[in-house]
């Protein structure tokens, strides 16, 4: 197992979550109910995001944010009013982890 896969396994299930207010958050799932999720090391995609080679919001889970995306700092917390929870590909996780505010 590579070091990258080991690090992701230790952190937990990497997901992209959307809420009814059109919020988009990446993070590692700690706990989930029918209406909310608790994430650690969560990062919010603010106002603008580009998608690296994959279209739409689901592209953030399959390919990760592109180089011009506005991705916030890491936080831990509970996010309510969830609509969707998508598992992230290893490629997407790598791009979310490397993203910075543009």
DSSP file (Angstrom, degrees, kcal/mol; ACC not computed):
  #  RESIDUE AA STRUCTURE BP1 BP2  ACC     N-H-->O    O-->H-N    N-H-->O    O-->H-N    TCO  KAPPA ALPHA  PHI   PSI    X-CA   Y-CA   Z-CA
    1    1 A X              0   0    0      0, 0.0     2,-0.0     0, 0.0     0, 0.0   0.000 360.0 360.0 360.0 135.5    0.0    0.0    0.0
    2    2 A X     >  -     0   0    0      1,-0.1     4,-2.2     4,-0.0     5,-0.2  -0.313 360.0-113.1 -75.8 162.1    1.3    3.4   -0.9
    3    3 A X  H  > S+     0   0    0      1,-0.2     4,-2.3     2,-0.2     5,-0.2   0.861 117.4  55.4 -61.5 -36.2    1.9    6.2    1.7
    4    4 A X  H  > S+     0   0    0      2,-0.2     4,-2.0     1,-0.2    -1,-0.2   0.920 109.1  45.6 -64.2 -44.6   -0.9    8.2    0.0
    5    5 A X  H  > S+     0   0    0      1,-0.2     4,-2.4     2,-0.2    -1,-0.2   0.879 112.1  52.4 -66.4 -38.0   -3.5    5.4    0.4
    6    6 A X  H  X S+     0   0    0     -4,-2.2     4,-2.1     2,-0.2    -2,-0.2   0.916 108.6  50.1 -63.4 -43.8   -2.4    4.8    3.9
    7    7 A X  H  X S+     0   0    0     -4,-2.3     4,-1.5     1,-0.2    -2,-0.2   0.905 112.2  47.5 -62.2 -42.7   -2.9    8.5    4.8
    8    8 A X  H  X S+     0   0    0     -4,-2.0     4,-1.9     1,-0.2    -1,-0.2   0.898 110.1  52.7 -66.2 -40.6   -6.4    8.5    3.3
    9    9 A X  H  < S+     0   0    0     -4,-2.4    -2,-0.2     1,-0.2    -1,-0.2   0.900 108.7  50.1 -62.1 -40.9   -7.3    5.3    5.1
   10   10 A X  H  < S+     0   0    0     -4,-2.1    -1,-0.2     1,-0.2    -2,-0.2   0.849 111.1  49.4 -65.8 -34.8   -6.3    6.7    8.5
   11   11 A X  H  < S-     0   0    0     -4,-1.5     2,-0.3     1,-0.3    -1,-0.2   0.818 109.6-130.3 -75.6 -31.5   -8.3    9.8    7.9
   12   12 A X     <  -     0   0    0     -4,-1.9     2,-0.5    -5,-0.1    -1,-0.3  -0.726  51.8  -8.1 114.6-166.1  -11.5    8.0    6.9
   13   13 A X        -     0   0    0     16,-0.5    16,-2.8    -2,-0.3     2,-0.4  -0.572  63.7-142.1 -74.9 117.5  -13.9    8.1    4.0
   14   14 A X  E     +A   28   0A   0     -2,-0.5    74,-2.4    14,-0.2     2,-0.3  -0.693  32.2 168.8 -83.7 127.5  -13.3   11.2    1.8
   15   15 A X  E     -AB  27  87A   0     12,-2.9    12,-2.1    -2,-0.4     2,-0.5  -0.928  36.6-137.9-137.9 158.7  -16.5   12.8    0.6
   16   16 A X  E     -AB  26  86A   0     70,-2.4    70,-2.9    -2,-0.3     2,-0.4  -0.989  28.7-165.5-112.9 129.4  -17.9   15.8   -1.1
   17   17 A X  E     -AB  25  85A   0      8,-3.3     8,-2.5    -2,-0.5     2,-0.3  -0.936   7.5-164.9-118.7 136.3  -21.2   17.0    0.5
   18   18 A X  E     -AB  24  84A   0     66,-2.0    65,-3.3    -2,-0.4    66,-1.1  -0.887   8.5-157.1-113.7 152.9  -23.7   19.5   -0.9
   19   19 A X  E >   - B   0  82A   0      4,-1.5     3,-1.9    -2,-0.3    63,-0.2  -0.738  36.2 -97.3-122.2 174.7  -26.5   21.2    1.1
   20   20 A X  T 3  S+     0   0    0     61,-2.1    62,-0.1     1,-0.3    61,-0.1   0.625 121.7  59.8 -69.0 -10.9  -29.8   22.7    0.3
   21   21 A X  T 3  S-     0   0    0     60,-0.2    -1,-0.3     2,-0.1    61,-0.1   0.240 122.3-104.2 -97.3  12.0  -28.2   26.2    0.2
   22   22 A X    <   +     0   0    0     -3,-1.9     2,-0.2     1,-0.2    -2,-0.1   0.657  68.3 155.5  72.1  19.8  -25.8   25.1   -2.6
   23   23 A X        -     0   0    0     -4,-0.0    -4,-1.5    21,-0.0     2,-0.4  -0.501  28.0-157.5 -72.5 146.6  -22.8   24.8   -0.3
   24   24 A X  E     +A   18   0A   0     21,-0.4    21,-2.8    -6,-0.2     2,-0.4  -0.989  15.4 174.0-131.2 122.1  -20.1   22.4   -1.4
   25   25 A X  E     -AC  17  44A   0     -8,-2.5    -8,-3.3    -2,-0.4     2,-0.4  -0.990  17.5-157.8-133.9 136.1  -17.7   20.9    1.2
   26   26 A X  E     +AC  16  43A   0     17,-2.9    17,-3.1    -2,-0.4     2,-0.3  -0.862  37.2 119.7-103.4 144.6  -15.0   18.2    1.0
   27   27 A X  E     -A   15   0A   0    -12,-2.1   -12,-2.9    -2,-0.4     2,-0.6  -0.986  62.1 -74.3 179.8-174.7  -13.9   16.4    4.1
   28   28 A X  E     -AC  14  40A   0     12,-2.3    12,-2.1    -2,-0.3   -14,-0.2  -0.911  50.3-120.1-107.5 119.9  -13.4   13.1    5.9
   29   29 A X  E     + C   0  39A   0    -16,-2.8   -16,-0.5    -2,-0.6    10,-0.2  -0.362  39.7 163.0 -66.9 126.5  -16.7   11.6    7.2
   30   30 A X  E     -     0   0A   0      8,-3.1     2,-0.3     1,-0.5     9,-0.2   0.737  69.7  -6.2-105.6 -42.6  -16.8   11.2   11.0
   31   31 A X  E     - C   0  38A   0      7,-1.4     7,-3.1     2,-0.0    -1,-0.5  -0.988  61.5-165.3-156.5 149.5  -20.6   10.7   11.5
   32   32 A X  E     + C   0  37A   0     -2,-0.3     5,-0.2     5,-0.2     2,-0.2  -0.999   7.5 175.9-145.3 139.3  -23.7   11.0    9.4
   33   33 A X        -     0   0    0      3,-2.8    -2,-0.0    -2,-0.3     5,-0.0  -0.605  53.4 -87.2-120.7-171.2  -27.5   11.2   10.0
   34   34 A X  S    S+     0   0    0     -2,-0.2     3,-0.1     1,-0.2    -2,-0.0   0.772 125.8  26.1 -70.0 -23.9  -30.3   11.7    7.5
   35   35 A X  S    S+     0   0    0      1,-0.1    47,-2.2    46,-0.1    46,-0.6   0.574 122.9  28.3-117.9 -11.9  -30.0   15.4    7.6
   36   36 A X  E     - D   0  80A   0     44,-0.2    -3,-2.8    45,-0.2     2,-0.3  -0.940  53.9-149.7-146.2 165.6  -26.4   16.3    8.5
   37   37 A X  E     -CD  32  79A   0     42,-2.4    42,-3.5    -2,-0.3     2,-0.5  -0.974  11.9-142.3-133.4 150.6  -22.8   15.1    8.4
   38   38 A X  E     -CD  31  78A   0     -7,-3.1    -8,-3.1    -2,-0.3    -7,-1.4  -0.975  28.1-176.1-111.5 125.0  -19.8   15.7   10.7
   39   39 A X  E     -CD  29  77A   0     38,-2.8    38,-2.4    -2,-0.5     2,-0.3  -0.883  17.6-150.2-121.4 150.2  -16.5   16.1    8.9
   40   40 A X  E    S+C   28   0A   0    -12,-2.1   -12,-2.3    -2,-0.3    36,-0.2  -0.902  84.0  12.7-114.2 152.7  -12.9   16.5    9.9
   41   41 A X  E    S+     0   0A   0     -2,-0.3    35,-0.2   -14,-0.2    -1,-0.2   0.868  89.8 177.5  51.5  41.1  -10.4   18.5    7.8
   42   42 A X  E     - D   0  75A   0     33,-3.2    33,-1.7    -3,-0.3     2,-0.4  -0.429  16.7-162.8 -76.4 148.1  -13.3   19.9    5.8
   43   43 A X  E     -C   26   0A   0    -17,-3.1   -17,-2.9    31,-0.2     2,-0.3  -0.995   9.9-141.6-135.1 128.0  -12.7   22.4    3.0
   44   44 A X  E     -C   25   0A   0     29,-0.4    28,-2.8    -2,-0.4     2,-0.9  -0.700   9.4-136.9 -92.2 136.3  -15.4   24.6    1.5
   45   45 A X  B     -E   71   0B   0    -21,-2.8   -21,-0.4    -2,-0.3    26,-0.2  -0.834  32.8-150.7 -89.5 105.4  -15.5   25.4   -2.2
   46   46 A X        -     0   0    0     24,-2.4     2,-2.9    -2,-0.9    24,-0.5  -0.507  45.2 -52.2 -83.7 146.4  -16.4   29.1   -2.1
   47   47 A X  S    S+     0   0    0     -2,-0.2     2,-0.4    22,-0.1    -1,-0.1   0.181 124.9  42.1  28.1 -50.5  -18.3   31.1   -4.7
   48   48 A X        +     0   0    0     -2,-2.9    22,-2.3    22,-0.1     2,-0.3  -0.968  60.6 160.7-127.3 136.0  -16.1   29.9   -7.6
   49   49 A X        -     0   0    0     -2,-0.4     2,-0.3    20,-0.2    20,-0.1  -0.988  19.9-154.6-145.8 146.3  -14.7   26.5   -8.4
   50   50 A X        -     0   0    0     -2,-0.3    16,-3.4    16,-0.3     2,-0.5  -0.855  19.4-131.4-113.0 156.8  -13.3   25.0  -11.5
   51   51 A X  B     -F   65   0C   0     -2,-0.3     2,-1.4    14,-0.3    14,-0.2  -0.926  14.3-126.7-115.8 132.5  -13.3   21.2  -12.1
   52   52 A X  S    S-     0   0    0     12,-1.9     3,-0.1    -2,-0.5    43,-0.0  -0.616  81.1 -40.5 -81.4  91.4  -10.2   19.4  -13.3
   53   53 A X  S    S+     0   0    0     -2,-1.4     2,-0.4     1,-0.1    -1,-0.2   0.521 120.3  92.1  74.1   5.5  -11.3   17.4  -16.4
   54   54 A X  S    S-     0   0    0     10,-0.2    -1,-0.1     2,-0.1     5,-0.1  -0.999  72.6-124.9-134.8 130.7  -14.7   16.4  -15.0
   55   55 A X     >  -     0   0    0     -2,-0.4     4,-0.6     4,-0.1     3,-0.1  -0.367  60.0  -3.1 -79.3 153.0  -18.0   18.4  -15.5
   56   56 A X  T >4 S-     0   0    0      2,-0.2     3,-0.9     1,-0.2     4,-0.4   0.114 101.6 -49.4  71.5-178.2  -20.3   19.7  -12.8
   57   57 A X  T >4 S+     0   0    0      1,-0.3     3,-1.7     2,-0.2     4,-0.5   0.860 132.9  60.2 -62.2 -37.3  -20.4   19.4   -9.0
   58   58 A X  T >> S+     0   0    0      1,-0.3     4,-1.8     2,-0.2     3,-1.0   0.762  91.6  70.4 -64.8 -21.5  -20.0   15.7   -9.2
   59   59 A X  H <X>S+     0   0    0     -3,-0.9     4,-3.1    -4,-0.6     5,-1.5   0.767  87.3  64.4 -63.4 -25.2  -16.7   16.4  -10.9
   60   60 A X  H <45S+     0   0    0     -3,-1.7    -1,-0.3    -4,-0.4     5,-0.2   0.782 108.1  40.9 -68.4 -25.6  -15.4   17.7   -7.6
   61   61 A X  H <45S+     0   0    0     -3,-1.0    28,-2.5    -4,-0.5    31,-0.3   0.789 123.0  38.3 -88.1 -32.4  -15.8   14.2   -6.2
   62   62 A X  H  <5S+     0   0    0     -4,-1.8    30,-0.3    26,-0.2    29,-0.2   0.840 138.9   6.9 -88.9 -34.2  -14.5   12.4   -9.3
   63   63 A X  T  <5S-     0   0    0     -4,-3.1    -3,-0.2    -5,-0.2    32,-0.1   0.581  96.3-130.3-124.4 -16.0  -11.6   14.7  -10.4
   64   64 A X      < -     0   0    0     -5,-1.5   -12,-1.9    -6,-0.2   -10,-0.2  -0.105  44.2 -38.5  87.5 170.8  -11.2   17.3   -7.7
   65   65 A X  B     -F   51   0C   0     27,-0.3   -14,-0.3    -5,-0.2     2,-0.1  -0.373  60.0-124.5 -71.3 147.3  -11.0   21.1   -7.9
   66   66 A X    >   -     0   0    0    -16,-3.4     3,-1.6    -2,-0.1   -16,-0.3  -0.253  34.3 -90.1 -83.6 177.0   -9.1   22.8  -10.7
   67   67 A X  T 3  S+     0   0    0      1,-0.3    33,-0.1   -18,-0.1    -1,-0.1   0.676 122.6  52.3 -66.4 -19.7   -6.3   25.3  -10.3
   68   68 A X  T 3  S+     0   0    0      2,-0.1    -1,-0.3    33,-0.0    34,-0.1   0.324  83.5 122.0 -98.7   9.0   -8.6   28.4  -10.3
   69   69 A X    <   -     0   0    0     -3,-1.6     2,-0.7   -19,-0.1    33,-0.4  -0.309  62.1-131.7 -71.0 153.3  -10.9   27.1   -7.6
   70   70 A X        +     0   0    0    -22,-2.3   -24,-2.4   -24,-0.5     2,-0.5  -0.896  34.0 175.6-106.4 101.0  -11.4   29.0   -4.3
   71   71 A X  B     -E   45   0B   0     -2,-0.7   -26,-0.2    29,-0.5    30,-0.0  -0.929  19.4-137.8-114.2 126.2  -11.0   26.5   -1.6
   72   72 A X        -     0   0    0    -28,-2.8     3,-0.1    -2,-0.5    27,-0.0  -0.093  30.2 -81.5 -77.2 175.6  -11.1   27.5    2.1
   73   73 A X        -     0   0    0      1,-0.1   -29,-0.4   -30,-0.1     2,-0.2  -0.203  57.5 -81.2 -72.5 167.9   -8.9   26.4    5.0
   74   74 A X        +     0   0    0    -31,-0.1     2,-0.3   -33,-0.1   -31,-0.2  -0.475  54.0 167.5 -73.8 138.2   -9.4   23.1    6.9
   75   75 A X  E     -D   42   0A   0    -33,-1.7   -33,-3.2    -2,-0.2     2,-0.4  -0.955  29.0-134.3-142.2 161.5  -12.1   23.0    9.6
   76   76 A X  E     +     0   0A   0     -2,-0.3     2,-0.3   -35,-0.2   -36,-0.2  -0.950  48.7 109.5-113.5 139.5  -13.8   20.4   11.7
   77   77 A X  E     -D   39   0A   0    -38,-2.4   -38,-2.8    -2,-0.4     2,-0.5  -0.989  62.5 -78.5 174.0 177.9  -17.6   20.5   12.1
   78   78 A X  E     -D   38   0A   0     -2,-0.3     2,-0.5   -40,-0.2   -40,-0.3  -0.878  35.1-161.0-103.4 129.0  -21.1   19.5   11.6
   79   79 A X  E     -D   37   0A   0    -42,-3.5   -42,-2.4    -2,-0.5     3,-0.3  -0.958  12.6-162.2-117.4 121.0  -22.8   20.5    8.4
   80   80 A X  E     +D   36   0A   0     -2,-0.5   -44,-0.2   -44,-0.2   -60,-0.1  -0.355  60.0  40.1 -99.3 176.4  -26.6   20.4    8.2
   81   81 A X  S    S-     0   0    0    -46,-0.6   -61,-2.1     1,-0.2   -60,-0.2   0.842  76.3-174.1  57.9  38.2  -29.3   20.4    5.6
   82   82 A X  E     +B   19   0A   0    -47,-2.2   -63,-0.3    -3,-0.3    -1,-0.2  -0.297  21.8 176.1 -67.0 148.0  -27.3   17.9    3.5
   83   83 A X  E     +     0   0A   0    -65,-3.3     2,-0.3     1,-0.4   -64,-0.2   0.705  65.1  11.9-112.5 -49.8  -28.6   16.9    0.0
   84   84 A X  E     -B   18   0A   0    -66,-1.1   -66,-2.0     2,-0.0    -1,-0.4  -0.965  50.2-164.5-135.8 149.0  -25.9   14.7   -1.4
   85   85 A X  E     -B   17   0A   0     -2,-0.3     2,-0.4   -68,-0.2   -68,-0.2  -0.966  16.6-174.3-132.3 116.6  -22.8   12.8   -0.2
   86   86 A X  E     -B   16   0A   0    -70,-2.9   -70,-2.4    -2,-0.4     2,-0.2  -0.923  24.0-124.3-114.1 135.5  -20.4   11.6   -2.9
   87   87 A X  E     -B   15   0A   0     -2,-0.4     2,-0.3   -72,-0.2   -72,-0.2  -0.516  31.1-126.8 -71.1 143.5  -17.3    9.4   -2.3
   88   88 A X        -     0   0    0    -74,-2.4   -74,-0.2    -2,-0.2   -26,-0.2  -0.707  11.4-126.8 -95.6 143.5  -14.1   11.0   -3.7
   89   89 A X     >  -     0   0    0    -28,-2.5     4,-2.4    -2,-0.3     5,-0.2  -0.440  31.3-108.4 -75.1 159.4  -11.7    9.3   -6.0
   90   90 A X  H  > S+     0   0    0      1,-0.2     4,-2.1     2,-0.2     5,-0.1   0.875 122.4  54.6 -56.6 -36.6   -8.0    9.2   -5.0
   91   91 A X  H  > S+     0   0    0      2,-0.2     4,-1.8   -29,-0.2    -1,-0.2   0.911 108.5  47.6 -62.4 -44.0   -7.3   11.7   -7.7
   92   92 A X  H  > S+     0   0    0    -30,-0.3     4,-2.8   -31,-0.3   -27,-0.3   0.914 109.6  52.8 -65.0 -43.4  -10.0   14.1   -6.3
   93   93 A X  H  X S+     0   0    0     -4,-2.4     4,-2.6     1,-0.2     5,-0.2   0.926 108.1  51.4 -57.8 -45.6   -8.6   13.7   -2.7
   94   94 A X  H  X S+     0   0    0     -4,-2.1     4,-1.5     1,-0.2    -1,-0.2   0.902 112.3  45.7 -59.3 -42.7   -5.1   14.6   -3.9
   95   95 A X  H  X S+     0   0    0     -4,-1.8     4,-1.2     2,-0.2    -2,-0.2   0.887 111.9  50.8 -71.6 -38.7   -6.4   17.8   -5.6
   96   96 A X  H  < S+     0   0    0     -4,-2.8     3,-0.4     1,-0.2    -2,-0.2   0.921 111.2  49.3 -62.1 -42.5   -8.6   18.8   -2.7
   97   97 A X  H  < S+     0   0    0     -4,-2.6    -1,-0.2     1,-0.2    -2,-0.2   0.836 115.4  43.4 -65.7 -32.5   -5.6   18.4   -0.3
   98   98 A X  H  < S+     0   0    0     -4,-1.5    -1,-0.2    -5,-0.2    -2,-0.2   0.605  90.2 114.2 -88.4 -12.3   -3.3   20.5   -2.6
   99   99 A X     <  -     0   0    0     -4,-1.2     2,-0.3    -3,-0.4   -32,-0.1  -0.210  42.2-175.2 -64.9 148.4   -5.9   23.2   -3.4
  100  100 A X        -     0   0    0    -31,-0.2   -29,-0.5   -33,-0.1     2,-0.3  -0.926  36.4 -84.1-137.2 164.1   -5.3   26.8   -2.2
  101  101 A X              0   0    0     -2,-0.3   -31,-0.2   -31,-0.2   -32,-0.1  -0.517 360.0 360.0 -68.8 129.7   -7.3   30.0   -2.2
  102  102 A X              0   0    0    -33,-0.4    -1,-0.2    -2,-0.3   -32,-0.1   0.394 360.0 360.0-104.9 360.0   -6.8   31.8   -5.5
